[in-house]
């Protein structure tokens, strides 16, 4: 698979290509908070680690359920176990529980509740199985959850029907049972729905962010064993791809060498860009490691970490440089050689830049929402080479959309965030 970079002149002016900027994000003293960061405008949304306990994905095709692994340095965290029973009525003995379950940090459709699924079975969601006959996912597994205050809950995700999760929780002996539901459509502007056992309320997660600075359980080698260890690091957001470049000069590294290494795993940046020196008792950063971060709108950024304050301040500093726009066109034989939009986020107007191998008399362009529903369309005439069109958008709700060019096998798309 070969990717290309598109440096269009009008985008270069608009985005100040190659301008380097130093940014500091703080997860607080004692790593007490988690920060949702947006590359384009440096926007930061900060939540306390204990603001939520569980997260449910809102994407129509997903059934991901996550635990909040962020905890203050040395403090308790939310932890999940299989209940060692298939029967909800059984009493769970914490002393009999085996290994904890963790968010795999692979994608935003697979949380701790999904981590026990069979990767070869497309109908296995971990907590339950999907039935293609009635289009329902039925829960089969019982879990035990220990909260930060040390209390326990027995949990079962009963089903996912259409866009509604049905789930319940109780004490480990079954007393105090509570049934709860969460509708994805009630939180369609956010990729996740957060639930807090402290408040008993659902809240939308931050939306539109690119990187999450947080505490999570990373696999580390200790005494010859790979064990999950609470670490402070960076996870990729929805639709983000990252490539890691090691042993390079951060100032001169060539992004083109790493475009084919872009990976959607959440922990490509992770936590190992830093290490603790037990001799000097201080944090050290890898001076020859950079990351290339491709956003959902195809912008490519170079990220180089420059400072880490540890638990004393929680400050994480890095240099970011906008490299350009990565073409979303990857298939051999496609008539599209580049496809980009500006500005992004957009409000009422959008500039579409498309490069074509051959002229097309009728080229369909359409905008679809996160549910795949078409909300706008237009047919244009495209010449060979670069085409730039100004588009006036209809009045649309804020959220994530996808601009699609072409039809069938020869089509391209890019994410567009509407923000009025």
KEVO-876792 format. One record per atom (N, C-alpha, C): x, y, z. Coordinates in steps of 0.1 Angstrom, whole numbers, plus 5000, padded with zeros to 4 digits. Atoms other than C-alpha are relative to their C-alpha. Layout:
<pts>
XYZ
...
</pts>
This chain:
<pts>
500949885000
500050005000
500950125000
499249885001
501550334990
499250135002
500749874997
500450675004
500850114994
499349885006
501351014990
499650125009
500349874993
501551365005
499650104990
500549905009
499651644989
500350145007
499749874994
501051994996
499450114990
500749905009
498452224979
500350145005
499549874996
499552584978
499050085009
501049934992
496252724992
499949945014
500050064987
496352475020
501350045008
498749964993
500052565027
499850145006
500249874995
499052925032
499150005012
501150014989
495952845053
500549945012
499650084988
497652595076
501450035005
498749964996
501052765079
500949885001
499250135001
502852445068
501450035005
498750004995
506152365085
500350105012
499849914989
505552615113
500049915013
499850084989
506852465145
499450075013
500649944988
505052515178
500249915012
499850084988
505752405214
498750015008
501350014993
502752285234
500349935013
500050074987
502352185271
498649965004
501250054995
499651965283
500349955014
499850044987
499251895320
498949905005
500950104994
497651585335
499950025015
500249974986
497951745369
501049945010
499250054989
499951695401
499549865004
500450134996
499951325409
499249934989
500750055012
498551255374
498549995003
501350004995
495151345387
498950024989
501049975010
493451435354
500349934987
499850045013
493051325318
499650114990
500149885009
493351575289
499749954986
500450025014
491651555255
500550114992
499349905007
493751745230
499750004985
500249985015
493051885195
501250064994
498749955006
496051935172
499850144994
500149885008
494652215150
500050135008
500149884992
493852465177
500550005014
499450024986
495552335208
498949995011
501150014990
492152295225
500249895009
499850104990
492352105257
498749995009
501150034991
489451945277
500549915011
499550084988
490351825312
498949945008
500950074991
488451575333
500849945011
499450074989
489251445367
500049854998
500050145003
490251085367
498849925005
501250064994
487250995389
498750054994
501249945006
484751175366
499149894994
500850105006
483550845351
500649865003
499550134997
483850465356
499949914988
500250095012
482450295324
499850094988
500249935012
482350405288
499449914990
500750085010
479950285261
500250074986
499849945013
480750345224
498650034994
501249955006
478150535204
499949974985
500050035015
479150425168
498949894998
501150105002
476150235153
500549864998
499650135003
478249935144
500849945012
499150054990
480149895177
499249975013
500550034987
479449745211
501150005011
498949994991
482549855230
499650055013
500249964986
482449885268
501350015007
498749984994
485450035286
500050035015
499849964987
486650075321
500950125000
499149884999
488350405332
501249965008
498850054993
491850295340
500950115006
499249884995
493050645349
499950015015
500049984986
494050675385
501250095004
498949924995
496150915405
501249915004
498850074997
499750815411
499949935014
500150084987
499750535437
498649985005
501350014995
496050555441
499249884993
500850115006
493250295434
499450034987
500649985013
491750245400
498849914998
501150095003
488650085385
500649874994
499550135005
489349715379
498949904997
501150095004
487349445361
500549865000
499750145000
487349065364
498849934993
501150095003
485348785348
499549945013
500750054988
482848665374
500149855002
499950154998
483748295369
498749935001
501450075001
480048215363
499350064988
500849965011
477648235335
498650035005
501449984994
474648275359
500050125008
500149874993
473648615371
499749985015
500550024987
472048465402
501149955010
499050064991
475348315415
500750125007
499249914992
477248495443
501450004996
498649995004
480648615433
500950025013
499049994989
483548565458
501350074995
498849935005
486348825452
501349925002
498850084998
488848585466
500349894990
499950105010
488248345438
500350054986
499849935013
488748595410
501449984995
498650025005
491748545387
500550134994
499349895006
493448785363
499050124997
500849885003
492049145359
499950014984
500249975014
490749255325
500350154997
499749875003
492049565308
499650044986
500349955013
491249785279
501249964991
498850045008
493449645251
500850114993
499449885006
494149995237
500449974985
499850035015
493849855201
499150104992
501049915008
490750055189
498950045010
501149954992
487750245202
498749924999
501250095000
485449945197
500249895009
499650114991
487249715221
500550045013
499649964986
487249785258
500249875008
499750114991
487949565288
498949905000
501150105001
484449405286
500049924987
499950075013
485249305250
501349924999
498650055002
488849185257
500049855000
500050145000
487748825262
499449944987
500650065012
486248785228
501049924991
499250075010
487448545201
500250084988
499849915011
489148755175
499749954987
500350065013
488348505148
498549994998
501550015001
484548515156
499450144999
500649865002
482948835141
498850035009
501249984993
479848775162
500250015015
499750004985
481648765196
500450145004
499749874995
481649095214
500650005014
499450024986
483248955246
498949995010
501150004990
480349045268
498749934995
501250075006
477848885244
500349964986
499950045013
477248745210
498950064991
501049945009
475548905180
499349894992
500950095008
472648725163
499650074987
500349945012
472448815126
498549984996
501350025003
468948675125
499050105005
500949904994
467248925148
500850135002
499249874999
470149185147
500150055015
499849974986
470649175185
501349945005
498950064993
473649125207
499649975014
500650054987
472748915237
501249975009
498950024990
474948925268
500049865006
499850144995
476348595282
500950005012
498950004990
479148695306
499650095012
500249924988
478948815342
501450055004
498849934997
481649055354
500050055015
499949944987
482949175388
500850134998
499349875001
484049545391
500350055014
499749944988
485949695419
500250154998
499949865002
485550075422
501250065008
498949944993
488150325435
499950005015
500249994986
486550335469
500149865006
499950144995
487049955472
498849925000
501250085001
483449855468
499949924987
500150095011
482349585444
498650014994
501350015008
479649555417
500149884991
500250115010
478449255397
499350074988
500549935012
477749365361
499749904989
500350085012
476149215331
499450094989
500649935011
475549375297
499049914994
501050105004
472249215289
499849994985
500250005014
471849325253
500450134994
500049885008
472449575226
499149984988
501150015010
469349625205
499850134993
500049885008
469349875177
501150105006
499049914995
471050175194
500050015015
500249994986
470250085230
500849895007
499450104991
472449915256
499049975012
500750044988
470549725283
501049935010
499050064991
472649645314
499550015014
500450004986
472449585351
501249985009
499050024990
474549595382
499449985014
500550034987
474149475418
501249985009
499050054991
476149385449
500449864996
499650135004
478149065445
499149895004
501050114996
475448865463
498750024993
501249985008
472849005439
499050105006
500949904994
471249255463
500250134993
499949875005
470449605453
500150014984
499950015015
470049515416
499450134994
500549885008
469649815392
500149974985
500050015014
468649795356
500250144993
499749875006
469950075333
500049984985
499950005015
469750165296
500750134996
499349885006
471750405275
499749994985
500349995014
470650515240
501250074993
498949945007
473550585216
499550134993
500549885007
471350835197
499950125009
500149894991
471051045228
501450075001
498649954999
474851105226
500749994987
499450025014
475451095188
501150104997
498949905002
477651405190
501349975007
498850044993
480151225212
500349854997
499750145003
482050905205
499849905011
500250094988
481650765240
498950065009
500949964989
479050775268
500649965013
499450034987
480450795303
499049985010
500950034988
478750645334
500850005012
499449994986
479650725370
499149935010
500750064989
478650495398
499850095012
500149904989
479150785422
498850094998
501149915003
476551005405
498849934994
501050085006
474550735387
499550074987
500349925012
474550965356
500849964988
499250015012
475550935320
500450144995
499649875006
477551215304
500749974987
499250025013
478951265269
501450025002
498549985000
482651225264
500350134992
499649905009
484551515249
500049954985
500150045014
484251515211
501050084992
499249935009
486551615182
501550005004
498650004995
489851545201
500849904991
499050085008
492951385185
500849915009
499150074991
495151275214
499450015014
500550004986
494251165249
501349985009
498950014991
496851225276
499449955013
500750064989
496050995305
500849895006
499450124994
496950705328
499249884995
500650125005
496250355315
501049895003
499250114998
497550005319
500849964988
499250035012
500449945295
500849875003
499250124998
502149605290
501550035002
498649974997
505649635306
500649875004
499250114996
508349375312
500650025014
499550004986
509049315349
500449865004
499450124996
511349045360
499749884990
500150105011
511048865327
498649974996
501450035003
507248875326
499450134995
500849885006
504849105306
498850015009
501149984991
502449255331
499450144997
500649875002
499949545328
500550095012
499449914990
501449845346
499450144998
500649865001
499750185354
501150104995
499049915006
501550435331
499350124995
500549875005
501150795320
500550004985
499650005014
501050815282
499050074991
500849945009
499250925251
499349904991
500850095009
496450745232
499450084989
500549945012
495250815197
498550015001
501449985001
491750945191
499349934989
500750065010
489050835168
500450044986
499649975014
490150805131
501450054999
498649955001
493750895140
501049884997
499050095003
496750705126
501450065004
498749954995
500350725140
501149914995
498850085003
503750615128
501150055009
498949974991
506750605151
501349994992
498750005007
510250695138
501150005011
499050014990
513150575160
501450014994
498649995004
516850645158
500250114989
499949905010
516350965137
500450135005
499849864996
517251325137
498650074999
501449945000
513951495147
499950124990
500149885009
514851805126
500049974986
499850035014
515651625094
499349884995
500650125003
513651305095
499050024988
500949995012
511751245062
498749925003
501350064998
508051175067
499649904990
500450095011
507750995034
500549855003
499550134996
509750705049
499149935010
500950064989
506950645075
498550004996
501449995003
503750705056
499349865000
500650145001
503250325050
500049935014
500050064987
503850265087
498950065009
501149944992
500850465099
499149895005
500750114993
498850255124
498950065008
501249954992
495450295140
500049965014
500050044986
496350125172
500150125009
500149894992
495650355201
501350045007
498849984991
499050315219
501350014992
498749995007
501550375191
500950115006
499249904992
502650695209
500349945014
499950074987
501950525243
500850075010
499349954988
504250575272
501649995000
498650034999
507750455263
500950104992
499149895005
509050785247
500750065012
499349954988
510250855283
500449885008
499650114991
512050645309
500550075013
499649944987
512950695346
501449955003
498750034997
516650705354
500249985015
499950034986
517150535388
501350065006
498849944995
520650685391
499950155003
500249864998
519751045386
498750035006
501349994994
516250985399
499250114993
500749905008
514751185370
499549934987
500650055013
512751135338
500950044989
499249975012
514651115305
499149974988
500850025013
513151145270
500949954989
499350065011
514250965239
500350124990
499849895008
516051235219
500049974985
500050035015
515851055185
498849924996
501350075004
512250945184
498950114998
501149915003
509451135167
498849924996
501250075004
505851045158
499350094989
500849945010
503851125127
498649975002
501450024996
500251175135
499150054988
500949975011
497651165107
498650015005
501349984995
494351315116
498949954991
501250055008
490851215104
499850084987
500249925012
490951505079
501250004991
498850035009
494251375064
501250105003
498849924996
496551645080
501049915006
498950074994
499951505089
500850095009
499249924990
501751635120
501249925005
498950064993
505151565134
500050045014
500149984985
505251535172
501349955006
498750034993
508551545192
499950045015
500249974986
508351515230
501350075005
498949934996
510651765247
500250015016
499949994985
509851755285
498949925006
501050074992
508051545311
500250035014
499849954986
507451675346
499749895010
500350114990
506451335362
498850045008
501249984992
503951325390
500050135008
499949874993
505251655405
499150104993
500849905007
503551865378
499049944990
500950065010
502051625353
500250074986
499949935013
503351855325
500749914990
499550075012
504051705291
500250104989
499849905010
505651925265
500549934987
499650065013
506151855228
500050114989
500049925012
506952025195
499149944990
500850055010
504451995168
500250084987
499749945013
504952065131
499049954990
500950055010
502252045104
500849984987
499250045012
503851855075
499250034987
500849985012
500951865050
498849925001
501250085001
497951675038
500349864993
499850135006
498151295032
498949974992
501050045009
496251185002
499249885006
500850114995
493350955012
499949904989
500050105011
493850774979
501149905001
499050104998
495550444982
499949894990
500250115008
494150204957
500650024986
499549995013
496050144925
498950004989
500949995011
494250244893
498950105003
501149904997
492050504910
500350134992
499949875007
491350824891
500350115009
499749904990
491851014923
501449995004
498650004995
495351124932
500150085013
500049934987
494451354961
498550055002
501349964996
491351454980
500050075013
499949934987
491251725007
499050115001
501049894998
489051985023
500650105010
499549894992
489552315040
498850105001
499450024987
488652455066
499449875006
500550114993
488152165089
500550015015
501450005001
486252205112
499550114991
500749915009
483852385089
498750055006
501349954995
480752595096
498950004988
501049985011
478852705064
500649984986
499350015013
481452685036
501249915001
499050105001
483852425025
500750014986
499350005013
486652424999
500549854998
499650145004
487252084982
501050004990
498950015009
490452014965
500249864995
499950145005
490651704942
500950004988
499150025012
493351594918
499649874993
500550115008
492251364890
501049964989
499150055011
494251144866
499350044986
500749975012
491551194839
498850095003
501149914998
488751444834
498749915002
501350074998
485251344846
498950104998
501149915003
482151504832
499050025012
500950004988
479951414862
500649935011
499450054988
481651364895
499150025012
500849984989
479351304924
500850035013
499549974987
480251454958
498950005010
501150004990
478151384989
500650015014
499649994986
478251445026
499049905008
500850104992
477051165050
500350025014
499849984986
476651175087
500649875006
499450124994
478050925112
499249874999
500850125002
475150695106
499949954986
500050045014
475850675069
498950064992
501149935007
472850895060
500550124992
499649895008
473351135031
499250135004
500649874996
472751495041
500250114990
499849905010
473951685011
500749934988
499350055012
475051604975
500150104989
499849915011
476351774944
500749934989
499350065012
477551674909
500850114994
499149905006
480551864895
500749944988
499250055011
482651844864
501550035004
498649994996
486351774870
500949984988
499050015011
489251824847
501249925005
498850074996
492551634847
500950095008
499249924992
494851764874
499250055012
500649954987
493851984904
498750084997
501349935000
490252094909
499750065013
500449944987
489152334936
498650054999
501449965000
485452384944
499650065013
500649944988
483752614969
498649955002
501350064997
480752454985
499350075012
500849954989
478052615006
499249895006
500650124993
476852365032
498650045005
501349974994
473252335044
500250025015
500049994986
472452405080
500049875006
499950144994
473652095098
500450015015
499650004986
473951995134
501549985001
498650034997
477451995149
500349855001
499750144999
479251665146
501049964989
499150065010
481451435125
499249954988
500650045013
480551385088
501149954991
499050055010
482251225058
499750054986
500249965014
482751385024
500549894991
499750115009
482651124997
500050054986
499949965014
483851174961
500049874992
500050115009
483050934933
499049905004
501050104998
481050614932
500749865000
499650145001
481550244938
501449975004
498650034997
485050104937
501050114999
499149885002
486550434926
499450125008
500549894992
485650654955
501050035011
499149964989
487450844982
499250085011
500849924990
486351005015
501050065010
499249944990
487651225042
499050055011
500949954989
486251325076
499950155001
500249864999
484751665081
499250035013
500749974988
483751815114
499250134998
500849885001
480852065113
499950065014
500049934987
481152325141
499650144998
500649865002
478852625139
500350095012
</pts>
